[in-house]
Structures are given as C-alpha cells and as structure tokens.
Amino acid sequence: MKFKNLSRWTITPDLDGLLFFAQRLDELVWDFTLDTHKPMSLNAPYLCQEALTIIKNIEDDLIDAANLKPVLEELIWSVQHDPVAKALLDLPIERYVRPDDEAKLSERKRRLSALSDTLGAHRYLHACFDQLSTNVKAIKKKKIDTIARTMVTTLINMGVSKKSLQGKTSAFFFAPGGAPITKADQIDEFLSTLYPFSHECDVYFVVSDLIKTVEESSEAFGVSIVEELPAEMAALQAETPEFTRSIDECYVKVESVSALDVYSAQEKAARVLDRLSDLYTLFHHQRKITWKNTTLIKQCCLPKPVVATLTKGAMDKPYDFKTDKASKELNRLIRNLAIKGASKTRFDRVADLHGICVSSDIVDNQLVTLWTALETLIPSTAHGAKIVNILNQMTPFLMQAYIQRIVQRFTHDLISWKPWYAKRLLNKVPGIEGANTIYRAMALLAVDTNSELRSELYTELKDFHLLRYRAYQLSELLGSPASLRAALDTHLMKVEWQIRRIYRTRNMLVHSGKRPSYIHTLVENAHDYFDQIIFDVMRMSCGEYRAGTLDDVFELVKIRQAKFTSTLAGISKFNVENCAFLCDDLDTLHDFQNESWGMQRRPSIH
C-alpha cells in the first residue's frame, strides 16, 4: 500500500468515497499486496461454475462425490457475505443449494444451473458497477471495499489481465497529465473503461531461429515467421532495444489472438509458442525453441501498437530478501540446519522443486510442482484421506502467522507513509520497552487505553483513506479476544477451502489437462503457503528447538499453535502485557522495510 500523488484531485469531503475506492483498487491490483487484502480467487458466480464442474467430474467418475460438499459450503458462505449476489437472487440461497441435500445429483445440478444463470458473470458485473457507483457517491467505505474486491475477482476470471487493471487505475486516478478529479460522479466514467470487450490482437515475438525448422507445422498454430516488420511495428521496434533480433533469431507473429486486453493476448500467444516448443522437444531433446520476453502487440481498436513484457507471473510476486541478506541467511542455514538423514534428503528435494517452479514460466507446471513440493515436505500417514492429512499438517503454520503478517504489513505501510510521524507515534505507546516496532503497533491497535493515540493517527492520516480504514478495521479485529477468535475461525475455513481447491486443480491438470481461469491466483496462494511453511521449518531447525527431523518440526508447530489457541482462549480483554504473545516471533521491520519490491515500478504500456 502506497500513498499516491493527488495533485490532480480537488480534495473535498464529497470525494472521500471516490478517493477511498481509487486507493483500495490500486492495492487490489498491485502484485505485492498481502494475500489477505488481494481479490479472492473465486466469488459467488465462479463458485457456481466450479460446483457444476465438480458435478460433471463426479458424473464422469473422475473424482469422488465428497469433493462437492466443501465447495457448496463455500458458495453459501460467499453469497451470504456478498451484497451484490444477495441483491441478484430471487429467493434465499438455501432454495438453490444445501451442502447436505439428499436430492439426486441431477436435481442439485438443475438448481445450481439456475443459480449460475442468476449470478451470470456479466449480470453480476453490471450489478457490481451499479452498487459501486451508489456507494462511492454515498461514501460507504465498507461496502466499497467488499464490492471492489469482488468486482476485480469477476474481471480477472472473465479474462482481464491484472496488468491492464493496474494501468487503467493509475492512468485515471494518479498518473500525471490526466484529467482533474473534481466530482464523485467520475466513478461512472472510470467504471465504463473497465467493461470487458473482446479484441483481436497480433502479437510479435523475437524467437530463436530454430523455429524455422518447423515453419510448416507452425502455421497450424497461427504462427508465422516475419522477414520484415510492418512499418508501424518497425517504428516501435526502433524505440525498443529489448525487441532486437540477433543473427540467430527471427521475428514471429502469432495472429488473430482473441483477448480482453493486450496483456491477456500476450499470455495466450506465449502459450501457443509454449505448446509448439514442447511438441518439438518430443522429437529433438538437445535444443529448445526460445523467445524474448518483450513483445509488440497490435490490437484491433488501438491506433498504434504497444510494447508489453512477459513475466513468470505468480512465482515472481513473493517477498524476497535483498541479495546480501539472502546470502547471509543461506550461510546461516548451512551452518545451523539440524535436520539430518532422510528428512534432509526430503528438504533438499523440496528446495529443488521450488527452484524448478521459479525457473518455469508455465503456470500449470508451477502449480503441479508446488503441490509436489508441499506433499514432499509434509509428513505422510497411512490413515485417512490424503487431503485431510495435508490440511491438518499445513494449517497450524498458516494460522499462527495470520495476525502477525497483517500487523507487520500495517506497520510497514505506516512507516513507509510518514516515517518520522510513525516513529514518534509508536514511541508514545506506553508500557513497552525497547524498539519492538510491531509489538508497539499491535498494542496501539488492540489495547483500549490507546484509543486517544488511535484517534490522533486517524486525524493525521487525512487523505490516506485506505490506511485509516485499515487501522480502524484492525482495531476492531483486535479489539477483543472474542472478535480475534472469530476472525481466526473464518480464516481457517477460507484457508482449508483454498488448499482443497489447489489440490483439486492439481489433480485436474494432471489427469485432464484442463486449466481454470483462476490458476494464477492459486499459484500465488500455493507459493505463499509454501514460503510460510518452509521458513518456519528452517526456523524450528536452525533456532532454539534444533529439530532434527521434518516430523519433529510439524509436531512442534502443532504444539505451538495449540499453545497460541489456549493463551487466546484464556484472555477476556487485551492489555499491553497479554497481547505480546500475538507477535512473539516478530521483533524487527528492517528486512520488510527493505523489500526488493519496494523500488519496483508498476507495469505500464509504452
């Protein structure tokens, strides 16, 4: 979360809703936003589609019928917490779907189909736009937050690239040179730019000459070798040194790619080259067809072609140590890792699999390999369903870190916004000795007696509506142990649903090759889960516990999570002493303030 330049804004109270929406949308489409604050992978319309797909797979004997119930439970919960979905329903959600329904599968399918038609993506998107317009003008921040999040989920699942949403958000609200923002009614103008229309695009790549050996086969993929670029492409190429061919490279065009924006077209075209390259390697293993990441794209309705650069996608988006810090941590790991024997072999294999994921640019393979890494890391059992064991082993790691990560990110955002003020404010938090910044932030948010300091913060934040909203939201969450326990229960439920979804998608990719629209989000989540677990494994083995096997690590984390739950259950009201356990493992912001993504520029079309 960053405070963007508001020089084009005429700041008045009437614009508070629009400014909050702009700041929240900017956070939603930023690649490095904390997963808790990102768009969900699926919302009500797409959970309907997922449930129907599962029913089809059950009918085809591809998966067990037990897979349906968790999705239906998530669908019901999603609708109940979605003002857009509830407004579209003709009858309560229980009329359409029940997890323990005894009706025949065909009858349940008919009712789900009716629900899916009722919550159709385009109908749902129109309702999102209508409700956002109303709530932005009425300055209803909680509803703006909820609806903006589900709107972005809908657009991404329809096929809109997050990069495209980033570009449009920045251009309309924050980039220099744009139109002045003077009235809340401009929300309608902005939303009209988001509506998804299909375009035909020609995508130009610089590809290794090896593709010439399969030129005849390439035509079946809509791929053609271009001896000379068209004039408008050549003019753009002259301004783009990254798109320069060497003596052993050629220009290639993937033509008539149907997509909702240039970035989606770029990704589709790259998948075409991936398929062609992979088929070629079936017959020739020594060399592989390769291409540069920078592409030129001609979209049917744009006056000029544009430049866009491919990335490895979801695997490029985690928090990383700086180079010198990473080398120090590696040296510490090598010196102190206590894991030995068969567990060390498994640990090394997991590191290998993670490396394969990072080096791959095919999102399907990333998900399959990440899941394999998780299965390799997690202790296995001969009893019960595999997914139940995986859930039991993974969730203690993810639950303990949940509150810590949210407060850590809030503290980082606070300090990044105004370092001198944040330091002065946090130093005012009474009853804490030393420089534990995150502990001070936790006490600021959680302890009743710090209400005056929170009020001071709310006033100082002025036009940073999103950070003030987040501070207030966290203060409510941490305001009592009961509210925190309820939030943790909800988080556990969501995490279990998502892990099951990753597992189902992995199986679908392996057994049928089908690729869901939300796979990038699943890879981001799977990678995030993996990182949380593997860093805790290293901490438990290199730190004071000196755990010698992976089984020991997983058992210790379960015990620590049980201790956390027991401690929370024994507290009726937070004070500065008893809230310390919420951030026991976090005592510095140094690494987080110097994150590698802090200096990265947002993607843009040139």
C-alpha positions as CSV (number, residue, x, y, z in Angstrom):
1,M,0.0,0.0,0.0
2,K,1.5,3.3,-1.1
3,F,0.1,6.9,-0.8
4,K,-0.1,8.1,-4.4
5,N,0.2,11.6,-5.7
6,L,-3.1,13.5,-5.5
7,S,-2.1,16.6,-7.4
8,R,-4.9,16.1,-9.9
9,W,-7.5,15.8,-7.2
10,T,-9.6,18.7,-5.9
11,I,-9.9,17.4,-2.3
12,T,-13.4,17.9,-0.8
13,P,-15.5,15.7,1.6
14,D,-17.7,14.7,-1.4
15,L,-14.7,12.9,-3.0
16,D,-13.9,10.8,0.1
17,G,-15.7,7.7,-1.3
18,L,-14.0,8.0,-4.7
19,L,-10.6,8.5,-3.2
20,F,-11.0,5.5,-0.9
21,F,-12.1,3.5,-3.9
22,A,-9.1,4.6,-6.0
23,Q,-6.7,3.7,-3.2
24,R,-8.3,0.4,-2.5
25,L,-8.4,-0.6,-6.2
26,D,-4.7,0.4,-6.5
27,E,-4.0,-2.0,-3.6
28,L,-6.2,-4.8,-5.1
29,V,-4.3,-4.8,-8.4
30,W,-0.8,-4.5,-7.1
31,D,1.2,-7.7,-7.4
32,F,2.8,-7.5,-4.0
33,T,-0.3,-6.8,-1.9
34,L,-0.6,-9.1,1.2
35,D,-2.8,-12.1,0.3
36,T,-5.4,-11.1,2.9
37,H,-6.1,-7.8,1.1
38,K,-6.0,-9.3,-2.5
39,P,-9.0,-10.2,-4.6
40,M,-10.3,-13.7,-3.8
41,S,-9.7,-16.4,-6.4
42,L,-13.4,-17.1,-6.8
43,N,-16.6,-15.3,-5.9
44,A,-20.2,-16.4,-6.0
45,P,-20.6,-16.6,-9.8
46,Y,-17.5,-18.6,-10.3
47,L,-18.1,-20.9,-7.3
48,C,-21.3,-21.8,-9.0
49,Q,-19.3,-22.7,-12.1
50,E,-16.8,-24.7,-10.0
51,A,-19.6,-26.6,-8.3
52,L,-21.1,-27.5,-11.7
53,T,-17.7,-28.6,-13.0
54,I,-17.3,-30.9,-9.9
55,I,-20.7,-32.4,-10.5
56,K,-19.7,-33.1,-14.1
57,N,-16.5,-34.8,-12.9
58,I,-18.5,-36.8,-10.4
59,E,-20.8,-38.0,-13.1
60,D,-17.8,-39.0,-15.3
61,D,-16.3,-40.9,-12.3
62,L,-13.2,-38.6,-12.3
63,I,-13.5,-37.5,-8.7
64,D,-15.2,-38.6,-5.5
65,A,-18.6,-37.1,-4.6
66,A,-17.1,-35.9,-1.3
67,N,-15.4,-33.1,-3.2
68,L,-18.7,-31.3,-3.7
69,K,-19.7,-30.5,-0.1
70,P,-16.8,-28.1,0.7
71,V,-17.5,-26.1,-2.5
72,L,-21.2,-25.8,-1.7
73,E,-20.4,-24.7,1.8
74,E,-18.0,-22.0,0.4
75,L,-20.7,-21.0,-2.1
76,I,-23.3,-20.5,0.6
77,W,-20.9,-18.5,2.8
78,S,-19.8,-16.4,-0.2
79,V,-23.4,-15.5,-1.2
80,Q,-24.3,-14.7,2.5
81,H,-21.4,-12.2,2.7
82,D,-21.8,-10.7,-0.8
83,P,-24.3,-7.8,-1.2
84,V,-24.1,-8.0,-5.0
85,A,-25.0,-11.7,-5.1
86,K,-27.8,-11.3,-2.5
87,A,-29.4,-8.5,-4.4
88,L,-29.5,-10.6,-7.6
89,L,-31.1,-13.7,-6.0
90,D,-34.9,-14.2,-6.5
91,L,-35.0,-16.4,-3.4
92,P,-32.7,-17.1,-0.4
93,I,-29.6,-19.1,-1.2
94,E,-31.0,-22.2,0.6
95,R,-33.6,-22.5,-2.1
96,Y,-30.8,-23.1,-4.6
97,V,-28.2,-25.1,-2.7
98,R,-27.7,-27.0,0.5
99,P,-24.5,-28.9,1.4
100,D,-26.3,-31.9,3.0
101,D,-29.0,-32.1,0.3
102,E,-30.3,-35.7,-0.1
103,A,-31.7,-35.0,-3.6
104,K,-30.3,-36.7,-6.6
105,L,-27.2,-35.3,-8.2
106,S,-29.2,-34.3,-11.3
107,E,-31.7,-32.3,-9.3
108,R,-29.0,-30.5,-7.4
109,K,-27.3,-29.8,-10.8
110,R,-30.5,-28.2,-12.1
111,R,-30.8,-25.9,-9.1
112,L,-27.1,-24.9,-9.3
113,S,-27.6,-24.2,-13.0
114,A,-30.4,-21.9,-12.2
115,L,-28.2,-20.1,-9.6
116,S,-25.4,-19.9,-12.1
117,D,-27.7,-18.2,-14.6
118,T,-28.9,-15.8,-11.9
119,L,-25.4,-14.9,-11.0
120,G,-24.0,-14.9,-14.5
121,A,-20.7,-13.0,-14.8
122,H,-21.9,-10.1,-17.0
123,R,-25.1,-9.7,-15.0
124,Y,-23.1,-9.8,-11.8
125,L,-20.5,-7.3,-13.1
126,H,-23.3,-4.8,-14.1
127,A,-24.6,-5.1,-10.5
128,C,-21.1,-4.5,-9.1
129,F,-20.8,-1.3,-11.2
130,D,-24.3,-0.1,-10.1
131,Q,-23.6,-0.8,-6.4
132,L,-20.1,0.7,-6.5
133,S,-21.4,3.9,-8.1
134,T,-24.1,4.3,-5.5
135,N,-21.8,3.5,-2.5
136,V,-18.9,5.7,-3.8
137,K,-21.2,8.7,-4.0
138,A,-22.7,7.9,-0.6
139,I,-19.2,7.3,0.9
140,K,-19.9,3.8,2.3
141,K,-16.4,2.6,2.7
142,K,-17.1,-0.9,4.0
143,K,-19.4,-1.7,1.0
144,I,-16.9,-0.1,-1.4
145,D,-14.2,-2.4,0.0
146,T,-16.4,-5.5,-0.4
147,I,-17.7,-4.7,-3.8
148,A,-14.4,-3.5,-5.3
149,R,-12.8,-6.8,-4.2
150,T,-15.4,-9.0,-5.8
151,M,-15.5,-6.8,-8.9
152,V,-11.8,-7.4,-9.5
153,T,-12.3,-11.1,-9.0
154,T,-15.0,-11.1,-11.6
155,L,-13.0,-9.2,-14.1
156,I,-9.9,-11.4,-13.7
157,N,-11.9,-14.6,-14.0
158,M,-13.6,-13.2,-17.2
159,G,-10.1,-12.9,-18.7
160,V,-9.0,-9.3,-17.9
161,S,-5.3,-9.1,-17.0
162,K,-4.4,-7.6,-13.7
163,K,-1.7,-5.5,-15.5
164,S,-4.5,-4.0,-17.6
165,L,-6.4,-3.0,-14.5
166,Q,-3.2,-1.6,-12.9
167,G,-2.7,0.6,-16.0
168,K,-6.2,1.9,-16.1
169,T,-6.3,2.6,-12.4
170,S,-3.1,4.5,-12.4
171,A,-3.9,6.4,-15.6
172,F,-7.3,7.6,-14.5
173,F,-6.6,8.4,-10.8
174,F,-2.9,9.0,-10.2
175,A,-0.7,9.4,-13.3
176,P,0.4,12.9,-14.2
177,G,-1.2,14.5,-17.2
178,G,-4.6,13.0,-16.7
179,A,-7.9,14.9,-16.3
180,P,-8.6,16.6,-13.0
181,I,-10.6,14.6,-10.4
182,T,-13.3,17.0,-9.2
183,K,-16.5,15.1,-8.5
184,A,-17.7,11.7,-7.3
185,D,-19.7,11.2,-10.5
186,Q,-16.4,10.4,-12.3
187,I,-16.7,6.9,-10.8
188,D,-19.2,6.2,-13.6
189,E,-16.7,7.3,-16.3
190,F,-14.0,5.1,-14.8
191,L,-16.1,2.0,-14.5
192,S,-17.1,2.3,-18.1
193,T,-13.4,1.9,-19.0
194,L,-13.3,-1.4,-17.2
195,Y,-16.1,-3.2,-19.1
196,P,-14.6,-6.2,-20.9
197,F,-14.7,-6.2,-24.7
198,S,-13.1,-8.9,-26.8
199,H,-10.3,-7.7,-29.2
200,E,-8.3,-9.3,-32.0
201,C,-4.6,-8.9,-31.5
202,D,-1.5,-9.8,-33.5
203,V,1.5,-10.5,-31.2
204,Y,5.1,-10.2,-32.4
205,F,8.0,-12.1,-30.7
206,V,11.7,-12.4,-31.2
207,V,12.2,-16.2,-31.4
208,S,15.3,-18.4,-31.9
209,D,16.0,-19.4,-35.5
210,L,15.2,-23.0,-34.5
211,I,11.6,-22.2,-35.2
212,K,12.4,-22.1,-38.9
213,T,12.9,-25.8,-38.9
214,V,9.2,-26.3,-38.0
215,E,7.8,-23.4,-40.1
216,E,5.3,-25.6,-41.9
217,S,4.0,-27.0,-38.6
218,S,3.9,-23.5,-37.1
219,E,1.2,-22.4,-39.5
220,A,-1.3,-24.9,-37.8
221,F,-0.8,-22.9,-34.6
222,G,-1.4,-19.5,-36.3
223,V,2.3,-18.8,-36.0
224,S,4.2,-17.3,-39.0
225,I,7.8,-16.1,-39.5
226,V,8.1,-12.5,-40.5
227,E,11.1,-11.4,-42.6
228,E,10.5,-7.7,-42.1
229,L,8.2,-6.0,-39.6
230,P,5.3,-3.8,-40.8
231,A,6.2,-0.1,-40.8
232,E,4.4,0.8,-37.6
233,M,6.0,-2.2,-35.8
234,A,9.4,-1.3,-37.2
235,A,9.0,2.3,-35.9
236,L,8.1,1.0,-32.4
237,Q,10.9,-1.6,-32.5
238,A,13.4,1.2,-33.2
239,E,12.4,2.7,-29.8
240,T,12.5,-0.7,-28.0
241,P,16.1,-2.1,-27.8
242,E,14.7,-5.2,-25.9
243,F,12.9,-6.2,-29.1
244,T,16.0,-6.5,-31.3
245,R,16.8,-9.7,-33.1
246,S,20.3,-11.1,-33.2
247,I,21.8,-13.1,-36.1
248,D,20.4,-16.4,-34.9
249,E,16.9,-15.0,-34.1
250,C,13.8,-14.1,-36.2
251,Y,10.6,-12.2,-35.9
252,V,7.5,-14.3,-35.4
253,K,3.8,-13.3,-35.4
254,V,1.0,-15.0,-33.6
255,E,-2.0,-13.7,-35.3
256,S,-5.7,-13.1,-34.5
257,V,-5.4,-13.8,-30.8
258,S,-8.8,-13.1,-29.2
259,A,-8.4,-11.5,-25.8
260,L,-9.8,-8.8,-23.5
261,D,-6.6,-6.7,-23.4
262,V,-3.1,-6.7,-24.8
263,Y,-1.6,-8.5,-21.7
264,S,-4.1,-11.3,-21.9
265,A,-3.4,-11.6,-25.7
266,Q,0.4,-11.7,-24.9
267,E,-0.1,-14.5,-22.4
268,K,-2.3,-16.5,-24.8
269,A,0.2,-16.1,-27.6
270,A,3.1,-17.2,-25.4
271,R,1.1,-20.3,-24.5
272,V,0.9,-21.1,-28.2
273,L,4.6,-20.9,-28.5
274,D,5.0,-23.0,-25.4
275,R,2.9,-25.8,-27.0
276,L,4.8,-25.6,-30.2
277,S,8.2,-25.7,-28.4
278,D,7.1,-28.6,-26.1
279,L,5.9,-30.6,-29.1
280,Y,9.2,-30.0,-30.9
281,T,11.2,-31.3,-27.9
282,L,9.4,-34.6,-28.1
283,F,11.4,-35.2,-31.3
284,H,14.6,-33.1,-30.5
285,H,15.9,-33.0,-27.0
286,Q,19.1,-31.1,-27.5
287,R,17.8,-27.7,-28.2
288,K,14.6,-25.8,-27.4
289,I,12.7,-23.1,-29.2
290,T,13.0,-19.9,-27.1
291,W,11.9,-16.3,-27.3
292,K,12.4,-12.9,-25.6
293,N,10.0,-11.7,-23.0
294,T,9.4,-8.3,-24.7
295,T,6.7,-8.3,-27.4
296,L,5.0,-5.9,-29.7
297,I,1.2,-6.1,-30.0
298,K,-1.3,-4.7,-32.5
299,Q,-4.8,-4.5,-31.0
300,C,-7.7,-4.1,-33.5
301,C,-9.0,-0.9,-32.0
302,L,-5.8,0.9,-30.8
303,P,-4.3,3.5,-33.2
304,K,-0.8,2.3,-32.5
305,P,0.9,-0.9,-31.5
306,V,2.2,-1.2,-27.9
307,V,5.1,-2.9,-26.1
308,A,4.4,-5.4,-23.3
309,T,6.8,-7.6,-21.4
310,L,6.1,-11.1,-20.2
311,T,6.9,-12.2,-16.6
312,K,6.9,-15.5,-14.9
313,G,3.7,-14.4,-13.3
314,A,2.8,-15.7,-9.9
315,M,6.2,-17.0,-8.9
316,D,7.7,-13.5,-9.3
317,K,5.5,-12.0,-6.6
318,P,6.6,-13.1,-3.1
319,Y,8.6,-11.0,-0.6
320,D,12.3,-11.5,-1.2
321,F,15.4,-10.7,0.9
322,K,17.9,-8.3,-0.6
323,T,20.8,-10.1,-2.3
324,D,23.3,-9.5,0.6
325,K,20.7,-10.5,3.2
326,A,19.8,-13.7,1.2
327,S,23.4,-14.8,1.1
328,K,23.8,-14.3,4.8
329,E,20.6,-16.3,5.5
330,L,21.8,-19.1,3.3
331,N,25.2,-19.2,5.1
332,R,23.3,-19.3,8.4
333,L,21.1,-22.1,7.1
334,I,24.1,-24.2,6.0
335,R,25.8,-23.7,9.4
336,N,22.9,-24.3,11.6
337,L,20.3,-26.6,9.9
338,A,19.8,-29.5,12.3
339,I,17.7,-31.7,10.0
340,K,19.6,-34.8,9.1
341,G,19.1,-38.2,7.4
342,A,16.0,-38.9,5.4
343,S,14.5,-35.6,6.4
344,K,17.5,-33.7,5.0
345,T,17.1,-35.6,1.7
346,R,13.4,-34.6,1.6
347,F,14.3,-31.0,2.5
348,D,16.9,-30.9,-0.4
349,R,14.3,-32.3,-2.8
350,V,11.8,-29.7,-1.8
351,A,14.4,-27.0,-2.4
352,D,15.0,-28.5,-5.9
353,L,11.3,-28.5,-6.7
354,H,10.9,-24.9,-5.6
355,G,13.8,-24.0,-7.9
356,I,12.1,-25.7,-10.8
357,C,9.0,-23.6,-10.1
358,V,10.9,-20.3,-10.1
359,S,12.7,-21.1,-13.3
360,S,9.5,-22.2,-15.1
361,D,7.3,-19.7,-17.0
362,I,4.4,-22.2,-17.4
363,V,1.8,-21.6,-14.7
364,D,0.3,-25.1,-15.0
365,N,3.6,-26.7,-14.3
366,Q,4.3,-24.2,-11.4
367,L,1.1,-25.3,-9.6
368,V,1.8,-29.1,-10.1
369,T,5.4,-28.7,-9.0
370,L,4.5,-26.5,-6.0
371,W,1.9,-29.1,-4.8
372,T,4.5,-31.9,-5.2
373,A,6.9,-29.8,-3.1
374,L,4.3,-29.4,-0.4
375,E,3.5,-33.2,-0.4
376,T,7.2,-34.0,-0.2
377,L,7.7,-31.7,2.8
378,I,4.6,-32.7,4.7
379,P,4.8,-35.9,6.8
380,S,2.6,-38.6,5.3
381,T,0.2,-41.0,7.1
382,A,-1.4,-44.3,6.2
383,H,-4.7,-43.3,7.8
384,G,-7.5,-41.2,6.4
385,A,-7.8,-39.2,3.2
386,K,-4.6,-37.6,1.9
387,I,-6.2,-34.1,1.7
388,V,-7.3,-34.3,5.3
389,N,-3.8,-35.1,6.5
390,I,-2.4,-32.3,4.3
391,L,-4.9,-29.8,5.9
392,N,-4.1,-31.0,9.4
393,Q,-0.3,-30.5,8.8
394,M,-0.4,-27.2,6.9
395,T,-3.0,-25.1,8.8
396,P,-1.0,-24.8,12.1
397,F,1.7,-23.0,10.2
398,L,-0.7,-20.7,8.4
399,M,-2.9,-19.9,11.4
400,Q,-0.1,-18.8,13.7
401,A,1.3,-16.4,11.1
402,Y,-2.0,-14.8,10.1
403,I,-2.3,-12.0,12.7
404,Q,1.4,-11.4,12.8
405,R,1.6,-10.9,9.0
406,I,-1.4,-8.5,8.9
407,V,0.1,-6.3,11.7
408,Q,3.5,-6.5,10.2
409,R,2.3,-5.2,6.8
410,F,0.2,-2.5,8.5
411,T,3.3,-1.3,10.4
412,H,5.3,-1.3,7.2
413,D,2.7,0.7,5.4
414,L,2.5,3.2,8.3
415,I,6.3,3.7,8.4
416,S,6.5,3.9,4.6
417,W,3.8,6.6,4.5
418,K,5.4,9.0,7.0
419,P,8.5,7.6,8.8
420,W,9.1,10.5,11.2
421,Y,5.5,10.6,12.4
422,A,5.1,6.8,12.7
423,K,8.2,6.6,14.8
424,R,7.0,9.4,17.1
425,L,3.5,7.9,17.4
426,L,4.7,4.3,18.2
427,N,7.2,5.6,20.7
428,K,4.2,7.1,22.6
429,V,2.6,3.7,23.1
430,P,3.0,3.1,26.9
431,G,4.3,0.1,28.7
432,I,6.7,-1.2,26.1
433,E,10.5,-1.1,26.5
434,G,12.9,-1.5,23.6
435,A,12.5,-1.0,19.9
436,N,10.0,-3.7,19.1
437,T,8.1,-1.8,16.5
438,I,5.5,-4.4,15.6
439,Y,4.7,-5.0,19.3
440,R,4.1,-1.3,19.7
441,A,1.8,-1.3,16.6
442,M,-0.1,-4.3,18.0
443,A,-0.6,-2.6,21.3
444,L,-1.7,0.6,19.6
445,L,-4.4,-1.3,17.7
446,A,-5.5,-3.7,20.4
447,V,-5.4,-2.0,23.7
448,D,-8.4,0.1,24.8
449,T,-6.3,2.6,26.7
450,N,-4.6,3.6,23.5
451,S,-7.8,5.0,21.9
452,E,-6.5,8.6,22.1
453,L,-3.4,7.6,20.1
454,R,-5.5,5.9,17.5
455,S,-7.7,9.0,17.2
456,E,-4.5,11.0,16.7
457,L,-3.5,8.6,14.0
458,Y,-6.9,8.8,12.2
459,T,-6.7,12.6,12.2
460,E,-3.1,12.7,10.9
461,L,-3.9,10.2,8.0
462,K,-6.1,12.9,6.4
463,D,-6.4,11.9,2.7
464,F,-4.9,8.5,3.1
465,H,-8.3,7.0,3.5
466,L,-7.2,3.4,2.8
467,L,-4.6,3.3,5.6
468,R,-7.0,4.9,8.0
469,Y,-9.7,2.4,7.1
470,R,-7.2,-0.4,7.6
471,A,-6.2,0.9,11.0
472,Y,-9.8,1.1,12.1
473,Q,-10.5,-2.3,10.6
474,L,-7.6,-3.9,12.5
475,S,-8.5,-2.1,15.7
476,E,-12.0,-3.7,15.5
477,L,-10.5,-7.1,14.7
478,L,-8.0,-6.9,17.6
479,G,-10.5,-5.0,19.9
480,S,-11.3,-8.1,21.9
481,P,-10.1,-11.7,22.1
482,A,-13.6,-12.9,21.0
483,S,-13.5,-10.9,17.7
484,L,-10.0,-12.2,17.1
485,R,-11.1,-15.8,17.7
486,A,-14.0,-15.3,15.2
487,A,-11.6,-13.9,12.6
488,L,-9.2,-16.8,13.1
489,D,-12.1,-19.3,12.7
490,T,-13.1,-17.6,9.4
491,H,-9.5,-17.5,8.2
492,L,-9.1,-21.2,8.9
493,M,-12.3,-22.0,7.0
494,K,-11.1,-20.0,4.0
495,V,-7.6,-21.5,4.0
496,E,-9.0,-25.0,4.1
497,W,-11.3,-24.3,1.1
498,Q,-8.4,-22.8,-0.8
499,I,-6.0,-25.7,-0.1
500,R,-8.7,-28.1,-1.3
501,R,-9.1,-26.1,-4.4
502,I,-5.4,-26.1,-5.1
503,Y,-5.4,-29.9,-4.7
504,R,-8.4,-30.4,-7.0
505,T,-6.8,-28.1,-9.6
506,R,-3.6,-30.0,-9.4
507,N,-5.4,-33.3,-10.0
508,M,-7.4,-31.8,-12.9
509,L,-4.2,-30.5,-14.6
510,V,-2.6,-33.9,-14.2
511,H,-5.5,-36.1,-15.2
512,S,-7.4,-34.0,-17.8
513,G,-5.1,-31.1,-18.6
514,K,-7.9,-28.6,-18.0
515,R,-6.7,-25.2,-16.8
516,P,-9.1,-22.9,-14.8
517,S,-9.2,-19.1,-15.3
518,Y,-8.1,-18.5,-11.7
519,I,-4.9,-20.6,-11.8
520,H,-2.6,-17.6,-11.4
521,T,-4.2,-16.8,-8.0
522,L,-3.9,-20.4,-6.9
523,V,-0.2,-20.4,-7.8
524,E,0.3,-17.2,-5.8
525,N,-1.5,-18.7,-2.8
526,A,0.3,-22.1,-3.0
527,H,3.6,-20.3,-3.2
528,D,2.7,-18.1,-0.3
529,Y,1.7,-21.2,1.8
530,F,4.9,-22.9,0.8
531,D,7.1,-20.0,1.8
532,Q,5.4,-19.6,5.2
533,I,5.9,-23.3,5.9
534,I,9.4,-23.7,4.6
535,F,10.7,-20.6,6.5
536,D,9.1,-22.0,9.7
537,V,10.7,-25.3,9.1
538,M,14.1,-23.6,8.8
539,R,13.5,-21.5,11.9
540,M,12.5,-24.6,14.0
541,S,15.5,-26.5,12.9
542,C,18.1,-23.7,13.0
543,G,16.8,-21.9,16.1
544,E,16.5,-22.9,19.7
545,Y,14.5,-26.0,19.1
546,R,17.1,-27.6,16.8
547,A,14.5,-30.0,15.4
548,G,16.3,-32.9,13.7
549,T,13.5,-34.3,11.5
550,L,10.7,-32.8,9.5
551,D,8.2,-34.9,11.6
552,D,9.5,-33.2,14.7
553,V,9.1,-29.7,13.1
554,F,5.5,-30.3,12.2
555,E,4.7,-31.7,15.6
556,L,6.3,-28.8,17.3
557,V,4.4,-26.3,15.2
558,K,1.1,-28.1,16.1
559,I,2.0,-27.8,19.8
560,R,2.9,-24.1,19.4
561,Q,-0.4,-23.4,17.7
562,A,-2.2,-25.2,20.5
563,K,-0.4,-23.0,23.0
564,F,-1.4,-19.9,21.0
565,T,-5.1,-21.0,20.9
566,S,-5.0,-21.8,24.6
567,T,-3.5,-18.5,25.5
568,L,-6.0,-16.6,23.4
569,A,-8.9,-18.5,25.0
570,G,-7.7,-17.5,28.5
571,I,-7.8,-13.8,27.8
572,S,-11.0,-11.8,28.3
573,K,-9.6,-8.3,27.4
574,F,-6.3,-7.3,25.8
575,N,-3.8,-5.1,27.7
576,V,-0.2,-4.2,26.8
577,E,1.2,-7.2,28.7
578,N,-1.1,-10.0,27.5
579,C,-1.2,-9.0,23.8
580,A,2.6,-9.6,23.5
581,F,2.2,-13.2,22.5
582,L,0.4,-12.2,19.3
583,C,3.7,-11.0,17.8
584,D,6.3,-13.1,19.7
585,D,8.2,-14.0,16.5
586,L,8.4,-10.5,15.1
587,D,10.8,-8.1,16.6
588,T,12.1,-6.1,13.6
589,L,10.9,-4.4,10.5
590,H,14.4,-4.0,8.9
591,D,14.1,-6.7,6.3
592,F,10.5,-5.9,5.5
593,Q,11.2,-2.2,5.0
594,N,14.0,-3.0,2.6
595,E,12.0,-5.5,0.5
596,S,13.1,-6.0,-3.1
597,W,9.7,-5.0,-4.5
598,G,9.8,-1.6,-2.7
599,M,11.6,0.1,-5.5
600,Q,9.9,-1.8,-8.4
601,R,7.9,0.2,-10.9
602,R,4.3,-0.6,-11.7
603,P,3.8,-2.2,-15.1
604,S,2.8,0.2,-17.9
605,I,2.1,0.1,-21.6
606,H,4.6,2.3,-23.6
